[in-house]
Each structure stands twice: as C-alpha cells, then as structure tokens.
Amino acid sequence: MLAGRTLSGLRPRGGCIAFLCFFVGVFPGFLLFASVAVSQDMSTKGIGLLDSVITTLEKQPAIHLGQQDVEQSRGKLQQESGQFDTTLDATLSHDHADVPLTELDVLSGESPLTDTTTAQMDLSKQFRTGVTVNPSVQVVRTEDTPSLFNPSNAATVNFTISIPLLKGLGTKATGANELAARWDLQAGILTLRHTLSQQVLSTVTSYWDYLAAARVLDLRRISEKRAKESYSDTRKLIQGDEKAASEIELVSANLASKTAARIQAERALVIARHALGLAMGLLFQEIDSLPLPVDDFPRAGDQAISKVGSGAALKLFTDRSLENRADYLASKESQESAKVLVEQARNGLLPQLDFQVGVGYSGLDEGSRFSNFGLALRDNIPGYSATASLTYKWPFKNNTARGLFLQSVSAYRKTVISTDDLARNIDSKVVQDISDLMKSSLELAGYYKSVGHYKKAVENEGKKFHLGMSTLVELFTTEDNLITAQLSLISAQVTHAKALAQLRFDTGTLLADREERIQVGVVELTTIPFIDGSER
C-alpha cells in the first residue's frame, strides 16, 4: 500500500488519504469526499503535496473539459451504432372517397362510396456485415357503399433480404464509422489520462516552487533579523565610543539591503501561491487563503541514481515509456481509427452490386367484422411468392469515392507521422530527463557541502570579528556568501524535485495503473520509476 510509504520527510496529509484511485468518468464523487477530508487537515496543518494533487483532480477545469470530450466521444459511438438499430415503421390509415358518377356508372350500378382502411408494419434491420433484412405485413380493407358484396380484407406478408456483393459488403465497409468511433473513444479516454498527468505535473512543479518561495522568505527574514541585531549592536558600540561613527553607514546599508530582499521574497511567495492555486483549479477567492506548504523536498538516493545511469536502464526507460505514455497510446488508437476509415473508403471505390431476394404470401377474407381484418393473414392463401433481383450501379469517373479515398489515406498517413514523431520526442525527452536527474543530484550534493562549509566559515568569522581580528566588511561578505549558498541549495532542491516529477511524467508513470484503476500517491510523485520494480 502507498499509505505507509514516505520519502525524505515527505508525508501525505489529509489523515488516512495517502493515495487516490478512481475510474475515468465516475470519480467526481470520490474526489469530493477526498477534498473534504483534505480541506479539514489543510486548515490546521498547512497544505501537503498530495493535498494539492487531490484538489487538482477534483477542481481543475482542464480535467473537467477532458471528461466532456470523452462524453462527446461516447455519444458519437452511440450515434454511429444507431445505424444498426432495428427500426419499426407502423402505419394505420383510412381513406374515404366519394366519387362523382357518370350516367354509365349509374346504369352499371357502380358504388358511389369507397372506404379503404390500411394497416401496415415494417421492420428493418441492417447488420454490420452490410446485409439488411426487411419483414413487412400489410392488411387492406376495401368497402364499397352501396354494394352487394362484403368488404374485402387483403393481406400481404413479405420477407426481403438485401445483400451487397461489392460496395458495402463486410464490417470494415458498413461498420467502419462505428469501429472508428470506438477507437476514438479509447483515444479520448487515454487523452484524458494524459491530461490528468499534465495537470498533476503542473501542480507538483508549482508546489515545489511554492515551497522554495517559502524557504527563501524564511531565509530572508532570518538574514534581516541578523542585520537588525548587527545594526543595534553597532549603534551601542558607537555610543560607547568603542566603534567609529562611520561604521553606522555600513550596517545601515546592510540592513536596507536585507529588508529589500525580504520584501522581494514576500512578493515572490504571493506569485508562487497564486501559481499553485491556479494549477489546483482554485477560485481566486480561495487562493489567498492557501496555507503554506508542509512537505519537504524529495531526494533520490545515490544507489538509485547509479542504477539510472547504466546503459541497460536507459533502454528500459525508453522502451517502457512508450508502453506507458497515454498520449502516445492515444495517438496509436487514433491511427487505428484512421486506418478503419481508409478500408471503408477503399471499399467505396468498388461498383455497387446488390442482390435482393424475397419471399411472401397473400391472403384474403371477406366480412365487415374486426376479426375479418386479421383472418386475412391466414385464410384463402393460394400459395407463396418469391422474388430475386440484381442491381448494378457504377459512376464512370467515381470522383466522389476517389476523393474520399485520397482524403482518408492522407489522414491516416498524418496519424502515422504524428505517432512516430511523438515517439521520437518521448525517447529524446526521457534521455534528457535522466541526464537532468543525475546532474541535479550531483549539483544538490555539492550545494549541501557548500552550505555546511559556509556555516562554519560564518562562525569562524564571527569569532574573529569579536576578537578584533576581522572587519564588518569581511563578516558581512562571509554571511552573504552563506546566504547565496543557501539560496543555491534551495534552487538545486527545486530542480531535483522537478526532475523526478518530469521523469515520471515523460515515462508515463506519474499516475499508476493497478487493478484497472488509476492511482497517484507519494511514490509516483517523488521517486524514480522502474528502478524498484513497482511499475510494469
């Protein structure tokens, strides 16, 4: 379980919520529950890295827009599958005709009135192979007034099968739009997953910037406090004639510089807070109340770094990145969708040759009762009828089909080029990420040593100053060197933390797939993938 795993002081906030798992399309309810738990904890203890990510997954508009894109693709698939729905067409009509009579009609006794009642029902079903079946039933009652005969009820039952022999035959021809929509839906789901990764990465990098800004402000406040103490001590020494009055200018300049640096750090903290709030999807009213970060910067171990630098690891990273990157997989799905449409367009180049066969019968029953209407379907059936026909259609130039084929081939080739180019860029980026991670690790180790040495140097310079063996200029210079080293250390920590997250993103492991669920936790946000064998 991710709940029990921590790294370099980085611990998940929000009580027992240590990782997030959800199904695409059905996770908003869970996210809402998670957000409540997180917000209660944030209000008292500050905001953790995982708190920020969970809130992002709940509130970030880009994610909600991605969900709607998936729903549109789902609707498109349903629309295209409607082509194969069974359709019922039922008609009930009555016609009353009062025909003007000629003298001959009167002499011959023709009926002046005719009432015709028609009931008809047709079923139509097209299969994905292109075959269409069409059963139909029709009953017509004809009644003349006046008449010496009972009304006639004539029934007709037919069953017709239409089979395309060339154009329109087969699933790739008839069901291509549905197949393409299915591929597009899968691509949409993968694109949503990539959007999740992008937003998580944005939040993680913004969180580290926010933490860095907070650390820098703390450092500037401490530096300003020391400058104030130095200014106060110097004034007392000047008043006691233990220091020259000119010394006040140096400490005053030092204090003013440290105060300005602190104000600049406060401004940077506000900017970083708003950047994190926007990445999380917070309303602008919520951003100003965003608490300070509480988690620490992660740091990859030397053993893990040494494994990353091997040639075998590099191949492992590049190979598995293409297996995991959702945008690459989505591009492959889009490629399959375009390929299906090429097959459909190729079939459209063929001439149309349809074979139709039908069987049926006719019945007749006389009488004005309602039951006579239905009895016509079984009474007085002389025999069965059958029909067969071939229909051929061929446009000589066939420009429409040829144009559609050229367009579909071009669209497919574009997806192939785009997919290959994406793979090329992913491989290159992963190699760069590994280099950045290794360099940032070495840089981080160097600045840790630098800060340690400068702290000792400041202590020694302070002792020398109180013994009169050093000047204020030398003391301030050494302190400034320490501050510069500490600022560089914070910058290196941010670079290293971002390098870990970026490598996770570019290898497609910032989010984890376990048991058909997407999970994100501390491990996914702060460690090197593949090295510990946790990712497939």
C-alpha positions in Angstrom: 0.0 0.0 0.0 1.2 3.5 -0.7 -0.3 4.7 2.6 2.7 3.6 4.6 5.4 4.8 2.2 7.3 8.1 2.8 10.4 9.6 1.4 12.8 12.2 2.9 10.3 13.7 5.2 7.5 13.8 2.6 4.4 12.5 4.2 0.8 12.6 2.8 -1.6 14.9 4.5 -5.3 14.5 4.9 -5.5 11.8 7.6 -5.6 8.3 6.1 -5.8 9.5 2.5 -2.4 8.5 1.1 -3.3 7.8 -2.5 -6.1 8.4 -4.9 -7.8 5.9 -7.1 -10.7 6.5 -9.5 -12.4 5.2 -12.6 -12.4 7.5 -15.6 -15.8 9.0 -15.9 -17.1 8.0 -12.4 -14.6 9.5 -10.0 -16.0 13.0 -9.1 -18.0 11.7 -6.1 -14.9 10.1 -4.6 -12.8 13.2 -5.3 -15.4 15.3 -3.4 -15.1 13.1 -0.4 -11.3 13.2 -0.5 -11.4 17.0 -0.8 -13.5 17.4 2.3 -11.0 15.4 4.3 -8.1 17.3 2.9 -9.5 20.7 3.4 -10.1 20.0 7.1 -6.5 19.0 7.5 -5.1 21.9 5.4 -6.9 24.4 7.6 -4.9 23.5 10.6 -1.6 22.0 9.4 -0.9 23.6 6.0 -1.0 22.0 2.6 0.9 18.9 1.6 1.9 17.8 -1.9 -0.8 15.1 -2.1 -3.4 17.5 -0.8 -2.6 19.7 -3.8 -2.8 16.9 -6.3 -6.2 15.6 -4.9 -7.7 19.1 -5.1 -6.3 19.4 -8.6 -8.0 16.2 -9.8 -11.3 17.5 -8.3 -11.3 21.1 -9.3 -9.0 21.7 -12.3 -11.2 22.9 -15.3 -8.9 21.3 -17.9 -9.7 17.9 -16.4 -13.5 18.5 -16.5 -13.2 19.7 -20.1 -11.3 16.4 -20.8 -14.2 14.5 -19.3 -16.7 16.2 -21.5 -14.5 15.4 -24.5 -14.8 11.7 -23.5 -18.6 12.0 -23.1 -18.8 13.5 -26.6 -16.8 10.6 -28.0 -19.1 8.2 -26.1 -22.1 9.9 -27.6 -20.5 9.7 -31.1 -20.1 6.0 -30.7 -23.7 5.6 -29.6 -24.8 7.7 -32.6 -22.8 5.6 -35.1 -24.1 2.3 -33.6 -27.6 3.6 -34.3 -27.1 2.6 -37.9 -27.7 -1.0 -36.8 -30.7 -0.4 -34.7 -33.9 -2.3 -35.6 -36.4 0.1 -36.9 -40.2 -0.3 -36.7 -42.4 1.6 -39.1 -46.1 1.2 -38.4 -48.9 2.9 -40.4 -52.7 2.9 -39.8 -54.8 4.9 -42.3 -58.3 5.3 -43.5 -59.4 6.7 -46.9 -63.0 7.8 -47.7 -63.7 8.5 -51.4 -67.0 9.9 -52.7 -66.6 9.7 -56.5 -68.8 11.6 -58.9 -70.8 9.2 -61.1 -71.3 9.3 -64.9 -74.5 8.1 -66.5 -72.8 4.9 -67.4 -71.7 4.4 -63.8 -75.3 4.8 -62.6 -76.6 2.4 -65.2 -73.9 -0.1 -64.4 -74.6 0.1 -60.7 -71.1 1.3 -59.7 -70.8 2.2 -56.0 -70.6 5.9 -55.3 -68.6 5.5 -52.0 -65.3 3.7 -51.3 -63.7 3.3 -47.8 -60.2 1.9 -47.6 -58.5 1.0 -44.3 -54.9 0.1 -44.3 -52.7 -1.3 -41.5 -49.0 -1.8 -42.3 -46.0 -2.7 -40.2 -42.4 -2.9 -41.5 -39.3 -3.9 -39.6 -35.8 -3.0 -40.9 -32.5 -4.3 -39.6 -29.1 -3.7 -41.1 -26.3 -6.0 -39.8 -22.6 -5.0 -39.6 -21.9 -7.2 -42.5 -23.9 -5.0 -44.7 -26.9 -7.4 -45.0 -30.3 -5.9 -44.5 -33.5 -7.8 -43.6 -37.0 -6.3 -44.0 -40.1 -8.2 -42.9 -43.4 -6.5 -43.6 -47.1 -7.1 -43.1 -49.9 -5.2 -44.8 -53.7 -5.6 -44.5 -56.1 -3.5 -46.6 -59.9 -3.5 -46.2 -61.9 -2.1 -49.1 -65.6 -1.4 -48.6 -68.0 0.0 -51.3 -71.3 1.5 -50.5 -73.8 0.5 -51.6 -72.6 -2.9 -52.6 -74.0 -6.4 -52.9 -70.7 -7.9 -51.6 -69.0 -7.9 -48.2 -65.9 -5.8 -47.7 -62.7 -7.5 -48.8 -59.7 -7.8 -46.5 -56.5 -8.4 -48.4 -53.3 -9.3 -46.5 -49.7 -9.4 -47.8 -46.7 -10.8 -45.9 -43.2 -10.3 -47.2 -39.6 -11.0 -46.0 -36.9 -9.4 -48.0 -33.1 -9.8 -47.7 -30.7 -7.4 -49.4 -27.0 -8.4 -49.7 -24.3 -6.1 -51.1 -21.9 -8.2 -53.2 -19.3 -5.5 -53.8 -19.6 -2.0 -52.3 -20.9 -2.0 -48.8 -20.0 -5.7 -48.0 -18.3 -6.5 -44.7 -17.8 -5.0 -41.3 -15.0 -2.7 -42.5 -17.2 -1.2 -45.0 -20.6 -1.0 -43.3 -19.5 -0.7 -39.7 -16.4 1.4 -40.3 -17.9 4.6 -38.7 -18.8 2.7 -35.6 -15.4 1.0 -35.4 -13.7 4.3 -35.9 -15.8 5.9 -33.2 -14.9 3.1 -30.8 -11.2 3.7 -31.4 -11.7 7.4 -31.0 -13.4 6.8 -27.6 -10.4 4.8 -26.4 -8.2 7.6 -27.7 -10.3 10.1 -25.8 -10.0 8.1 -22.5 -6.2 7.9 -22.9 -6.1 11.6 -23.8 -8.0 12.4 -20.6 -5.5 10.3 -18.7 -2.6 12.3 -20.3 -4.5 15.5 -19.3 -4.6 14.2 -15.7 -0.8 13.6 -15.8 -0.2 17.1 -17.2 -2.3 18.8 -14.5 -0.7 16.7 -11.8 2.8 17.6 -13.1 1.8 21.3 -13.2 0.6 21.2 -9.6 3.7 19.3 -8.4 6.1 21.7 -10.0 4.1 24.7 -8.7 4.1 23.1 -5.2 7.9 22.9 -5.3 8.1 26.5 -6.4 5.8 27.5 -3.6 7.9 25.6 -1.1 11.0 27.2 -2.4 9.5 30.6 -2.1 8.5 29.9 1.5 12.0 28.7 2.3 13.6 31.7 0.6 11.3 34.1 2.6 12.3 32.3 5.9 15.9 32.7 4.9 15.5 36.4 4.1 13.7 37.0 7.4 16.5 35.4 9.3 19.0 37.4 7.4 17.1 40.6 8.0 16.9 39.8 11.7 20.6 39.3 11.9 21.1 42.6 10.1 18.9 44.4 12.6 20.8 42.9 15.5 24.1 43.9 13.9 22.8 47.5 13.4 21.6 47.6 17.0 24.9 46.3 18.4 26.9 48.7 16.2 25.0 51.7 17.4 25.6 50.7 21.0 29.3 50.4 20.4 29.4 53.7 18.6 27.6 55.4 21.5 30.1 53.8 23.9 33.0 55.1 21.7 34.0 51.5 21.0 33.4 51.9 17.3 33.9 54.7 14.8 30.8 56.6 13.8 31.4 55.8 10.2 30.7 52.1 10.9 27.0 53.0 11.0 26.8 53.5 7.3 27.9 50.0 6.5 25.5 48.3 8.9 22.7 50.6 7.7 23.3 49.7 4.1 23.4 46.0 5.0 20.1 46.3 6.9 18.4 48.2 4.0 19.6 45.5 1.5 18.4 42.7 3.7 15.0 44.4 4.2 14.6 44.9 0.4 15.5 41.3 -0.2 12.8 40.2 2.3 10.2 42.3 0.6 11.1 40.8 -2.7 10.8 37.3 -1.2 7.3 38.1 0.1 6.3 39.2 -3.4 7.7 36.0 -4.9 5.7 34.0 -2.3 2.5 35.6 -3.4 3.3 34.9 -7.0 4.1 31.2 -6.2 0.9 30.9 -4.1 -1.2 32.1 -7.0 0.6 29.8 -9.5 -0.2 26.8 -7.3 -3.8 27.9 -6.7 -4.4 28.2 -10.4 -2.8 24.9 -11.1 -5.1 23.3 -8.5 -8.1 24.9 -10.1 -9.0 27.0 -7.1 -11.2 30.1 -7.3 -9.3 33.4 -6.9 -11.1 33.9 -3.6 -9.6 30.7 -2.3 -6.0 31.3 -3.4 -5.2 34.0 -0.9 -6.1 31.7 2.0 -4.0 28.8 0.6 -1.8 27.7 3.6 1.9 27.3 3.5 3.5 24.0 2.2 4.4 21.5 4.8 6.2 18.7 2.9 9.9 18.6 2.3 11.8 18.3 -0.9 12.5 14.7 -2.1 15.9 13.5 -2.9 16.8 10.3 -4.8 19.2 8.0 -3.2 22.7 7.6 -4.5 22.1 3.9 -5.2 19.0 4.7 -7.3 20.9 7.4 -9.2 23.7 5.0 -10.0 21.2 2.5 -11.5 19.6 5.1 -13.6 23.0 6.0 -15.2 23.6 2.5 -16.7 23.0 1.7 -20.4 20.6 -1.1 -19.6 18.5 1.3 -17.5 18.4 3.8 -20.3 17.0 1.3 -22.8 14.5 0.2 -20.1 13.3 3.7 -19.6 12.8 4.5 -23.3 11.1 1.1 -24.1 8.7 1.3 -21.2 7.9 5.0 -21.7 6.2 4.2 -25.0 4.2 1.4 -23.2 3.0 3.8 -20.6 2.6 7.2 -22.2 -1.1 7.8 -22.5 -0.7 10.5 -25.3 1.4 8.0 -27.4 -1.2 5.2 -26.8 -4.0 7.7 -27.7 -2.2 8.5 -30.9 -1.9 4.8 -31.7 -5.7 4.5 -31.2 -6.3 7.4 -33.5 -4.1 5.8 -36.1 -6.3 2.6 -35.9 -9.4 4.8 -36.3 -8.0 6.4 -39.4 -7.0 3.0 -40.8 -10.5 1.7 -40.5 -11.8 4.7 -42.5 -9.2 4.0 -45.2 -10.6 0.5 -45.6 -14.1 1.9 -45.8 -13.0 4.4 -48.4 -11.2 1.7 -50.4 -14.4 -0.4 -50.4 -16.3 2.7 -51.7 -14.2 2.6 -54.9 -16.0 -0.6 -55.9 -19.1 -0.6 -58.1 -22.4 -1.3 -56.4 -23.8 -4.7 -57.0 -26.7 -5.7 -54.7 -28.6 -9.0 -54.6 -32.1 -8.9 -53.2 -34.3 -11.9 -52.5 -37.7 -12.0 -51.0 -40.5 -14.5 -50.1 -44.0 -13.9 -49.1 -47.7 -14.7 -49.5 -51.1 -13.1 -49.8 -54.4 -13.9 -48.1 -58.0 -12.8 -48.4 -61.0 -12.7 -46.1 -64.4 -11.1 -46.7 -66.5 -9.5 -44.0 -67.0 -6.3 -42.1 -66.2 -7.6 -38.7 -63.0 -6.6 -37.0 -61.8 -10.2 -36.9 -62.0 -10.5 -40.6 -59.2 -7.9 -40.8 -56.8 -10.3 -39.0 -58.2 -13.5 -40.6 -56.9 -12.3 -43.9 -53.4 -13.2 -42.8 -54.3 -16.9 -42.8 -57.3 -17.5 -44.9 -57.6 -18.1 -48.7 -53.8 -18.3 -49.3 -53.3 -19.7 -52.8 -49.5 -20.2 -52.4 -46.3 -18.5 -51.8 -44.5 -15.9 -53.9 -40.7 -15.3 -54.3 -38.7 -12.6 -55.9 -35.0 -12.1 -56.8 -33.1 -9.2 -58.3 -29.7 -7.9 -59.0 -28.9 -4.2 -59.0 -25.8 -2.7 -60.5 -24.6 0.9 -60.3 -21.3 2.3 -61.4 -20.4 6.0 -61.7 -17.9 6.2 -64.6 -15.5 8.7 -63.1 -16.3 7.9 -59.5 -14.9 11.2 -58.4 -16.7 11.3 -55.0 -15.3 7.9 -53.9 -11.8 8.6 -55.2 -11.7 12.0 -53.4 -12.9 10.4 -50.1 -10.2 7.7 -50.5 -7.4 10.2 -51.1 -8.6 12.2 -48.0 -8.7 9.1 -45.8 -5.3 7.9 -46.9 -3.8 11.3 -46.2 -5.5 11.5 -42.8 -4.1 8.0 -41.9 -0.6 9.0 -43.0 -0.7 12.1 -40.9 -1.6 10.0 -37.8 1.4 7.6 -38.6 3.8 10.6 -39.0 2.4 12.2 -35.8 2.7 9.0 -33.8 6.3 8.3 -34.9 7.3 11.9 -34.2 5.8 11.7 -30.8 7.7 8.5 -30.1 10.9 10.2 -31.2 10.3 13.2 -29.0 9.4 11.0 -26.0 12.6 9.0 -26.3 14.7 12.1 -26.6 13.0 13.8 -23.6 13.5 10.7 -21.4 17.2 10.7 -22.2 17.3 14.4 -21.3 15.4 13.8 -18.1 17.8 11.1 -17.0 20.7 13.4 -17.6 19.0 16.3 -15.8 18.2 14.0 -12.8 21.8 12.8 -12.5 23.2 16.3 -12.9 20.8 17.8 -10.4 21.7 15.1 -7.9 25.4 15.9 -8.2 24.6 19.7 -8.0 22.4 19.1 -4.9 25.2 17.2 -3.2 27.7 20.0 -4.0 25.5 22.7 -2.5 24.8 20.7 0.6 28.6 20.6 1.2 28.9 24.3 0.3 26.3 25.4 2.8 28.0 23.3 5.5 31.4 24.8 4.9 30.0 28.4 4.8 28.1 27.9 8.1 31.5 27.0 9.7 33.1 30.0 7.9 30.5 32.4 9.3 31.1 31.0 12.8 34.8 31.4 12.5 34.4 34.9 11.0 32.1 35.9 13.9 34.7 34.8 16.4 37.5 36.7 14.6 35.3 39.8 14.5 34.6 39.8 18.2 38.3 39.3 18.8 39.1 42.3 16.6 40.8 40.2 14.0 38.2 40.8 11.3 36.2 43.7 9.9 32.4 44.2 9.4 33.0 44.1 5.7 34.6 40.7 5.9 31.9 39.4 8.3 29.1 40.7 6.0 30.8 39.2 2.9 31.0 35.8 4.5 27.4 36.0 5.7 26.3 37.0 2.2 28.2 34.1 0.7 26.4 31.7 3.1 23.0 33.2 2.0 24.0 32.8 -1.6 24.9 29.2 -1.0 21.6 28.6 0.9 19.7 30.1 -2.0 21.5 28.0 -4.5 20.8 24.9 -2.4 17.0 25.7 -2.4 17.2 26.2 -6.2 19.0 22.9 -6.6 16.4 21.2 -4.4 13.6 22.6 -6.6 15.5 21.5 -9.7 16.0 18.0 -8.4 12.4 17.6 -7.2 11.1 18.8 -10.6 13.5 16.4 -12.4 12.0 13.5 -10.5 8.4 14.6 -11.4 9.3 15.3 -15.0 10.9 11.9 -15.5 7.8 10.3 -14.0 5.6 12.3 -16.4 7.7 11.6 -19.5 7.9 7.9 -18.8 4.1 7.8 -18.2 4.4 6.8 -14.6 3.2 9.9 -12.8 -0.1 8.0 -12.4 -0.1 4.3 -11.7 -2.5 1.6 -13.1 -3.4 -1.0 -10.6 -6.3 -3.4 -11.0 -7.8 -1.2 -13.8 -7.7 1.8 -11.6 -5.7 5.0 -11.8 -3.8 5.7 -8.6 -1.5 8.6 -7.6 0.5 8.7 -4.4 3.7 9.9 -2.8 5.7 7.2 -4.6 4.5 8.3 -8.0 5.3 11.9 -7.2 8.7 11.7 -5.7 10.7 8.6 -6.8 12.5 7.2 -9.8 10.3 4.8 -11.9 11.1 1.2 -12.8 14.2 1.1 -10.5 12.3 -0.5 -7.6 10.2 -2.7 -9.9 6.9 -1.2 -8.8 5.9 -0.2 -12.3 5.1 -2.7 -15.1 
